[in-house]
Amino acid sequence: MRDDGDHHRDKELEIGCDPAIDAHEISVGVRNRIGILTGLLRSYRERFQAERDARRVASLAAVPNALEVKVA
């Protein structure tokens, strides 16, 4: 059985490999197969893309998106 650390790594890899997102500002947390995204991004496009990337990790049951956008 996979633990939360495995799910965490999967989600970080999925988001970190997307060139459309500045993943340095995103924190990824996983507990009981629920992945939580937190951080500050520059656009709503990045926010939605990060959530889409995280949802591609099939082992997660849910992905609440708590990312904030700082509009210039």
MOPAC internal coordinates of N, CA, C and O (Angstrom, degrees):
PM7 1SCF
backbone

  N    0.0000 0     0.00 0     0.00 0    0    0    0
  C    1.4416 1     0.00 0     0.00 0    1    0    0
  C    1.5259 1   109.02 1     0.00 0    2    1    0
  O    1.2310 1   120.74 1   -37.93 1    3    2    1
  N    1.3077 1   116.19 1   142.07 1    3    2    1
  C    1.4586 1   121.80 1  -179.61 1    5    3    2
  C    1.5243 1   110.44 1   -83.83 1    6    5    3
  O    1.2310 1   121.01 1   -36.11 1    7    6    5
  N    1.3338 1   115.68 1   143.89 1    7    6    5
  C    1.4621 1   118.95 1   177.93 1    9    7    6
  C    1.5295 1   109.98 1  -100.76 1   10    9    7
  O    1.2310 1   120.91 1    -2.68 1   11   10    9
  N    1.3328 1   115.87 1   177.32 1   11   10    9
  C    1.4597 1   120.63 1  -177.82 1   13   11   10
  C    1.5184 1   112.39 1   -60.49 1   14   13   11
  O    1.2310 1   119.72 1   148.32 1   15   14   13
  N    1.3199 1   118.14 1   -31.68 1   15   14   13
  C    1.4657 1   121.60 1   178.26 1   17   15   14
  C    1.5151 1   112.22 1   -62.43 1   18   17   15
  O    1.2310 1   120.25 1   141.63 1   19   18   17
  N    1.3319 1   117.13 1   -38.37 1   19   18   17
  C    1.4637 1   120.90 1   177.45 1   21   19   18
  C    1.5245 1   110.71 1   -65.01 1   22   21   19
  O    1.2310 1   120.41 1   135.82 1   23   22   21
  N    1.3263 1   116.82 1   -44.18 1   23   22   21
  C    1.4634 1   120.96 1   179.12 1   25   23   22
  C    1.5300 1   110.46 1   -63.62 1   26   25   23
  O    1.2310 1   120.98 1   140.23 1   27   26   25
  N    1.3351 1   115.73 1   -39.77 1   27   26   25
  C    1.4695 1   121.76 1   179.35 1   29   27   26
  C    1.5212 1   110.56 1   -60.48 1   30   29   27
  O    1.2310 1   120.28 1   132.55 1   31   30   29
  N    1.3274 1   117.07 1   -47.45 1   31   30   29
  C    1.4586 1   120.89 1   179.62 1   33   31   30
  C    1.5220 1   111.43 1   -62.99 1   34   33   31
  O    1.2310 1   120.21 1   138.13 1   35   34   33
  N    1.3258 1   117.20 1   -41.87 1   35   34   33
  C    1.4647 1   121.10 1   178.47 1   37   35   34
  C    1.5199 1   111.25 1   -58.49 1   38   37   35
  O    1.2310 1   120.88 1   134.86 1   39   38   37
  N    1.3219 1   115.92 1   -45.14 1   39   38   37
  C    1.4577 1   119.91 1  -177.26 1   41   39   38
  C    1.5298 1   111.13 1   -70.25 1   42   41   39
  O    1.2310 1   119.98 1   139.46 1   43   42   41
  N    1.3200 1   117.64 1   -40.54 1   43   42   41
  C    1.4670 1   120.32 1   177.36 1   45   43   42
  C    1.5207 1   110.97 1   -61.70 1   46   45   43
  O    1.2310 1   120.08 1   138.72 1   47   46   45
  N    1.3188 1   117.46 1   -41.28 1   47   46   45
  C    1.4587 1   120.89 1   178.81 1   49   47   46
  C    1.5240 1   111.18 1   -64.24 1   50   49   47
  O    1.2310 1   120.34 1   137.10 1   51   50   49
  N    1.3097 1   116.95 1   -42.90 1   51   50   49
  C    1.4655 1   120.94 1  -178.71 1   53   51   50
  C    1.5247 1   111.02 1   -63.17 1   54   53   51
  O    1.2310 1   119.79 1   134.95 1   55   54   53
  N    1.3232 1   118.01 1   -45.05 1   55   54   53
  C    1.4633 1   121.27 1  -179.55 1   57   55   54
  C    1.5279 1   110.72 1   -73.98 1   58   57   55
  O    1.2310 1   119.96 1   138.59 1   59   58   57
  N    1.3159 1   117.68 1   -41.41 1   59   58   57
  C    1.4564 1   122.03 1  -177.04 1   61   59   58
  C    1.5124 1   114.39 1   -66.48 1   62   61   59
  O    1.2310 1   119.83 1   157.62 1   63   62   61
  N    1.3137 1   117.92 1   -22.38 1   63   62   61
  C    1.4624 1   121.82 1  -179.27 1   65   63   62
  C    1.5184 1   112.88 1   -87.68 1   66   65   63
  O    1.2310 1   119.67 1   176.59 1   67   66   65
  N    1.3063 1   118.24 1    -3.41 1   67   66   65
  C    1.4618 1   121.64 1  -178.31 1   69   67   66
  C    1.5264 1   109.52 1   -88.85 1   70   69   67
  O    1.2310 1   119.48 1   -66.76 1   71   70   69
  N    1.3352 1   118.59 1   113.24 1   71   70   69
  C    1.4660 1   120.66 1  -178.00 1   73   71   70
  C    1.5270 1   113.63 1   -70.14 1   74   73   71
  O    1.2310 1   119.51 1   168.41 1   75   74   73
  N    1.3323 1   118.54 1   -11.59 1   75   74   73
  C    1.4662 1   121.80 1  -179.74 1   77   75   74
  C    1.5228 1   112.48 1   -81.65 1   78   77   75
  O    1.2310 1   120.16 1   175.80 1   79   78   77
  N    1.3381 1   117.29 1    -4.20 1   79   78   77
  C    1.4597 1   121.31 1  -174.92 1   81   79   78
  C    1.5221 1   110.50 1  -125.76 1   82   81   79
  O    1.2310 1   121.04 1   -41.23 1   83   82   81
  N    1.3440 1   115.62 1   138.77 1   83   82   81
  C    1.4629 1   120.60 1   170.89 1   85   83   82
  C    1.5243 1   106.91 1   -87.43 1   86   85   83
  O    1.2310 1   120.85 1   -89.94 1   87   86   85
  N    1.3221 1   115.97 1    90.06 1   87   86   85
  C    1.4652 1   121.66 1  -172.53 1   89   87   86
  C    1.5221 1   113.69 1   -72.95 1   90   89   87
  O    1.2310 1   119.61 1   173.06 1   91   90   89
  N    1.3249 1   118.35 1    -6.94 1   91   90   89
  C    1.4648 1   120.68 1  -179.89 1   93   91   90
  C    1.5210 1   112.41 1   -65.45 1   94   93   91
  O    1.2310 1   120.40 1   156.18 1   95   94   93
  N    1.3156 1   116.85 1   -23.82 1   95   94   93
  C    1.4595 1   121.53 1  -177.40 1   97   95   94
  C    1.5272 1   112.87 1   -95.15 1   98   97   95
  O    1.2310 1   119.91 1  -176.76 1   99   98   97
  N    1.3273 1   117.78 1     3.24 1   99   98   97
  C    1.4575 1   121.38 1  -176.34 1  101   99   98
  C    1.5237 1   110.09 1  -105.99 1  102  101   99
  O    1.2310 1   121.19 1   -49.57 1  103  102  101
  N    1.3260 1   115.33 1   130.43 1  103  102  101
  C    1.4597 1   121.12 1   172.97 1  105  103  102
  C    1.5187 1   108.02 1  -104.84 1  106  105  103
  O    1.2310 1   121.25 1   -41.91 1  107  106  105
  N    1.3154 1   115.21 1   138.09 1  107  106  105
  C    1.4551 1   121.30 1  -177.78 1  109  107  106
  C    1.5149 1   108.85 1  -117.88 1  110  109  107
  O    1.2310 1   120.52 1   -54.47 1  111  110  109
  N    1.3091 1   116.62 1   125.53 1  111  110  109
  C    1.4537 1   121.27 1   176.74 1  113  111  110
  C    1.5208 1   109.73 1  -126.11 1  114  113  111
  O    1.2310 1   120.53 1   -35.87 1  115  114  113
  N    1.3153 1   116.59 1   144.13 1  115  114  113
  C    1.4625 1   120.92 1   178.42 1  117  115  114
  C    1.5216 1   108.70 1  -134.78 1  118  117  115
  O    1.2310 1   121.56 1   -47.82 1  119  118  117
  N    1.3306 1   114.63 1   132.18 1  119  118  117
  C    1.4562 1   120.19 1   174.97 1  121  119  118
  C    1.5224 1   108.01 1  -147.15 1  122  121  119
  O    1.2310 1   120.95 1   -54.47 1  123  122  121
  N    1.3108 1   115.80 1   125.53 1  123  122  121
  C    1.4684 1   122.10 1  -179.68 1  125  123  122
  C    1.5233 1   112.15 1    52.81 1  126  125  123
  O    1.2310 1   120.57 1  -134.47 1  127  126  125
  N    1.3351 1   116.51 1    45.53 1  127  126  125
  C    1.4619 1   124.60 1   178.20 1  129  127  126
  C    1.5240 1   113.79 1    65.61 1  130  129  127
  O    1.2310 1   119.90 1  -163.43 1  131  130  129
  N    1.3254 1   117.80 1    16.57 1  131  130  129
  C    1.4570 1   121.63 1   174.63 1  133  131  130
  C    1.5206 1   107.60 1  -110.70 1  134  133  131
  O    1.2310 1   120.75 1   -62.27 1  135  134  133
  N    1.3210 1   116.17 1   117.73 1  135  134  133
  C    1.4557 1   121.66 1  -178.45 1  137  135  134
  C    1.5120 1   110.37 1   -95.10 1  138  137  135
  O    1.2310 1   119.91 1   -45.88 1  139  138  137
  N    1.3274 1   117.77 1   134.12 1  139  138  137
  C    1.4583 1   122.28 1  -178.23 1  141  139  138
  C    1.5277 1   108.85 1  -119.11 1  142  141  139
  O    1.2310 1   120.74 1   -51.50 1  143  142  141
  N    1.3198 1   116.18 1   128.50 1  143  142  141
  C    1.4552 1   122.37 1   177.00 1  145  143  142
  C    1.5201 1   108.93 1  -101.90 1  146  145  143
  O    1.2310 1   120.12 1   -52.58 1  147  146  145
  N    1.3252 1   117.37 1   127.42 1  147  146  145
  C    1.4562 1   121.80 1   174.80 1  149  147  146
  C    1.5186 1   108.75 1  -134.62 1  150  149  147
  O    1.2310 1   120.48 1   -23.59 1  151  150  149
  N    1.3081 1   116.68 1   156.41 1  151  150  149
  C    1.4551 1   120.72 1   177.90 1  153  151  150
  C    1.5128 1   111.35 1   143.05 1  154  153  151
  O    1.2310 1   121.20 1     6.28 1  155  154  153
  N    1.3165 1   115.32 1  -173.72 1  155  154  153
  C    1.4508 1   122.57 1  -176.73 1  157  155  154
  C    1.5233 1   108.61 1  -126.72 1  158  157  155
  O    1.2310 1   120.81 1   -55.35 1  159  158  157
  N    1.3383 1   116.06 1   124.65 1  159  158  157
  C    1.4651 1   121.62 1  -179.87 1  161  159  158
  C    1.5181 1   110.26 1  -118.97 1  162  161  159
  O    1.2310 1   121.14 1   -10.86 1  163  162  161
  N    1.3436 1   115.43 1   169.14 1  163  162  161
  C    1.4628 1   121.02 1  -176.68 1  165  163  162
  C    1.5193 1   114.43 1   -93.49 1  166  165  163
  O    1.2310 1   119.76 1   166.66 1  167  166  165
  N    1.3406 1   118.07 1   -13.34 1  167  166  165
  C    1.4620 1   118.95 1  -178.69 1  169  167  166
  C    1.5278 1   110.76 1  -151.16 1  170  169  167
  O    1.2310 1   121.68 1   -22.78 1  171  170  169
  N    1.3254 1   114.39 1   157.22 1  171  170  169
  C    1.4635 1   119.48 1   176.44 1  173  171  170
  C    1.5249 1   110.68 1   -68.31 1  174  173  171
  O    1.2310 1   120.71 1   151.49 1  175  174  173
  N    1.3114 1   116.25 1   -28.51 1  175  174  173
  C    1.4725 1   120.01 1   177.22 1  177  175  174
  C    1.5224 1   110.46 1   -60.91 1  178  177  175
  O    1.2310 1   120.16 1   135.06 1  179  178  177
  N    1.3506 1   117.30 1   -44.94 1  179  178  177
  C    1.4633 1   120.83 1   177.28 1  181  179  178
  C    1.5277 1   110.71 1   -62.69 1  182  181  179
  O    1.2310 1   120.55 1   140.41 1  183  182  181
  N    1.3192 1   116.56 1   -39.59 1  183  182  181
  C    1.4694 1   121.10 1  -179.24 1  185  183  182
  C    1.5308 1   110.62 1   -61.48 1  186  185  183
  O    1.2310 1   120.68 1   130.62 1  187  186  185
  N    1.3242 1   116.31 1   -49.38 1  187  186  185
  C    1.4610 1   119.76 1  -179.43 1  189  187  186
  C    1.5239 1   111.85 1   -67.22 1  190  189  187
  O    1.2310 1   120.22 1   143.39 1  191  190  189
  N    1.3270 1   117.18 1   -36.61 1  191  190  189
  C    1.4644 1   120.42 1   179.15 1  193  191  190
  C    1.5288 1   110.90 1   -67.27 1  194  193  191
  O    1.2310 1   119.95 1   140.00 1  195  194  193
  N    1.3297 1   117.70 1   -40.00 1  195  194  193
  C    1.4632 1   120.86 1   178.47 1  197  195  194
  C    1.5250 1   110.52 1   -62.70 1  198  197  195
  O    1.2310 1   120.55 1   138.25 1  199  198  197
  N    1.3315 1   116.56 1   -41.75 1  199  198  197
  C    1.4654 1   119.73 1   177.85 1  201  199  198
  C    1.5221 1   110.81 1   -65.07 1  202  201  199
  O    1.2310 1   120.49 1   137.69 1  203  202  201
  N    1.3192 1   116.68 1   -42.31 1  203  202  201
  C    1.4675 1   120.93 1   178.22 1  205  203  202
  C    1.5350 1   110.82 1   -60.79 1  206  205  203
  O    1.2310 1   120.54 1   136.58 1  207  206  205
  N    1.3229 1   116.58 1   -43.42 1  207  206  205
  C    1.4699 1   120.79 1   178.56 1  209  207  206
  C    1.5221 1   110.85 1   -61.81 1  210  209  207
  O    1.2310 1   120.68 1   135.08 1  211  210  209
  N    1.3354 1   116.31 1   -44.92 1  211  210  209
  C    1.4647 1   120.54 1  -178.04 1  213  211  210
  C    1.5280 1   111.13 1   -64.67 1  214  213  211
  O    1.2310 1   120.14 1   143.87 1  215  214  213
  N    1.3162 1   117.33 1   -36.13 1  215  214  213
  C    1.4697 1   120.49 1  -179.68 1  217  215  214
  C    1.5213 1   112.41 1   -69.35 1  218  217  215
  O    1.2310 1   120.10 1   162.91 1  219  218  217
  N    1.3382 1   117.41 1   -17.09 1  219  218  217
  C    1.4627 1   120.45 1   177.11 1  221  219  218
  C    1.5279 1   112.70 1   -72.63 1  222  221  219
  O    1.2310 1   120.14 1   165.70 1  223  222  221
  N    1.3202 1   117.34 1   -14.30 1  223  222  221
  C    1.4628 1   120.51 1   177.46 1  225  223  222
  C    1.5280 1   106.85 1   -77.16 1  226  225  223
  O    1.2310 1   121.26 1   -76.34 1  227  226  225
  N    1.3116 1   115.20 1   103.66 1  227  226  225
  C    1.4682 1   121.54 1  -170.98 1  229  227  226
  C    1.5196 1   113.36 1   -65.27 1  230  229  227
  O    1.2310 1   119.77 1   157.06 1  231  230  229
  N    1.3130 1   118.04 1   -22.94 1  231  230  229
  C    1.4602 1   120.38 1  -175.49 1  233  231  230
  C    1.5301 1   113.23 1   -77.72 1  234  233  231
  O    1.2310 1   119.96 1   170.89 1  235  234  233
  N    1.3343 1   117.69 1    -9.11 1  235  234  233
  C    1.4600 1   120.54 1  -179.25 1  237  235  234
  C    1.5251 1   110.93 1   -90.05 1  238  237  235
  O    1.2310 1   121.00 1   -40.06 1  239  238  237
  N    1.3264 1   115.69 1   139.94 1  239  238  237
  C    1.4620 1   120.63 1   179.38 1  241  239  238
  C    1.5267 1   111.64 1   -81.57 1  242  241  239
  O    1.2310 1   119.80 1   145.79 1  243  242  241
  N    1.3340 1   117.98 1   -34.21 1  243  242  241
  C    1.4638 1   122.44 1  -178.98 1  245  243  242
  C    1.5194 1   109.59 1  -154.55 1  246  245  243
  O    1.2310 1   121.03 1   -23.39 1  247  246  245
  N    1.3402 1   115.64 1   156.61 1  247  246  245
  C    1.4589 1   121.00 1  -179.95 1  249  247  246
  C    1.5314 1   109.24 1  -137.27 1  250  249  247
  O    1.2310 1   119.75 1   -93.13 1  251  250  249
  N    1.3412 1   118.08 1    86.87 1  251  250  249
  C    1.4624 1   119.72 1   174.22 1  253  251  250
  C    1.5326 1   109.96 1   -68.17 1  254  253  251
  O    1.2310 1   120.58 1   -43.65 1  255  254  253
  N    1.3191 1   116.49 1   136.35 1  255  254  253
  C    1.4524 1   121.41 1  -177.49 1  257  255  254
  C    1.5242 1   109.05 1  -106.70 1  258  257  255
  O    1.2310 1   120.31 1   -73.87 1  259  258  257
  N    1.3232 1   117.01 1   106.13 1  259  258  257
  C    1.4603 1   122.56 1   178.06 1  261  259  258
  C    1.5304 1   111.26 1  -107.99 1  262  261  259
  O    1.2310 1   120.51 1  -157.87 1  263  262  261
  N    1.3434 1   116.63 1    22.13 1  263  262  261
  C    1.4590 1   120.55 1   179.56 1  265  263  262
  C    1.5254 1   109.74 1   -71.38 1  266  265  263
  O    1.2310 1   121.03 1   -38.66 1  267  266  265
  N    1.3277 1   115.63 1   141.34 1  267  266  265
  C    1.4626 1   121.46 1   177.93 1  269  267  266
  C    1.5143 1   108.95 1  -109.85 1  270  269  267
  O    1.2310 1   121.06 1   -28.29 1  271  270  269
  N    1.3217 1   115.57 1   151.71 1  271  270  269
  C    1.4610 1   121.40 1   179.60 1  273  271  270
  C    1.5158 1   108.23 1  -115.64 1  274  273  271
  O    1.2310 1   121.22 1   -51.93 1  275  274  273
  N    1.3322 1   115.28 1   128.07 1  275  274  273
  C    1.4567 1   121.38 1   175.84 1  277  275  274
  C    1.5302 1   107.59 1  -104.01 1  278  277  275
  O    1.2310 1   121.29 1   -76.22 1  279  278  277
  N    1.3302 1   115.14 1   103.78 1  279  278  277
  C    1.4545 1   120.46 1  -178.84 1  281  279  278
  C    1.5150 1   109.04 1   -82.42 1  282  281  279
  O    1.2310 1   120.86 1   -46.82 1  283  282  281
  N    1.3325 1   115.97 1   133.18 1  283  282  281
  C    1.4548 1   120.98 1  -177.53 1  285  283  282
  C    1.5002 1   113.09 1   -67.33 1  286  285  283
  O    1.2310 1   120.10 1   180.00 1  287  286  285

